[in-house]
Amino acid sequence: MKQSRGADLKNGALVVYEMVPSNSPPYVCYVTLPGGSCFGSFQFCPTKAEARRSAAKIALMNSVFNEHPSRRITDEFIEKSVSEALASFNGNREEADNPNTGIGAFRFMLESNKGKSMLEFQELMTVFQLLHWNGSLKAMRERQCSRQEVLAHYSHRALDDDIRNQMAMDWVNREQSTPGALSRELSSTERELDEARLAGKELRFHKEKKDILMLAAGQLGSMHSSNC
């Protein structure tokens, strides 16, 4: 369905399964869908095959629900979502029309993705969640980049190895200036990932965080080895 709509698929039309290395149950499996969304086994799985089935089940349920025509981003959906956001944050209507405010940026992103499904929108939001988590958005603001410029740039850029490597290097630098920062963040991320997986939630944000931190740890290990 996504290919027929011209979607930019991360792994072609492949569904990628990834088992967490373990010699005994419970076994854990992650599944990454063609657009990049990620889900994990959410039950106690005594076998690896059961872990794959559990991950596939939750991914299928979420995909069917979020790809349903009623979950498409339409003008009505945008108005409803923006109104709910304004009510939640006690905002005013002027904020929704200003792309430099949080709610204005949210509206801009929704309008930029009109016609897409909620799952596709969720995949895009993951990129911005990672940029915020990593401090990249703050750094861009300090360089006088407007929120709209940042949104316009990253709305058309897939989460690729270049972005991951950049973020990993940021964490290498943080670890070097504040020893222990990387291990603390990794522990926190692994805990969040497990909680979200057992709750049957979409996991890409947590999984990407963990992968970036593991990449940073590997880079630090290489640097230490070369210095020995």
Salt bridges, closest charged atoms under 4 A:
GLU18 OE1 - LYS207 NZ 2.88
GLU50 OE1 - ARG53 NH2 2.92
GLU67 OE2 - LYS2 NZ 3.86
GLU67 OE1 - ARG5 NH2 3.32
GLU67 OE1 - ARG72 NH2 3.80
ASP75 OD1 - LYS114 NZ 2.78
GLU79 OE1 - ARG93 NH1 3.87
GLU79 OE2 - ARG107 NH2 2.37
GLU84 OE2 - LYS80 NZ 3.03
GLU111 OE2 - ARG107 NE 3.11
GLU120 OE1 - ARG5 NH2 3.49
GLU123 OE2 - LYS2 NZ 3.03
ASP160 OD1 - ARG157 NH2 3.82
ASP161 OD1 - ARG164 NH1 3.05
GLU190 OE2 - LYS210 NZ 3.94
GLU192 OE1 - HIS206 ND1 3.74
GLU192 OE1 - LYS209 NZ 2.96
ASP194 OD1 - ARG197 NH2 3.26
GLU208 OE1 - ARG164 NE 2.83
GLU208 OE2 - ARG204 NE 3.30
ASP211 OD2 - LYS207 NZ 3.36
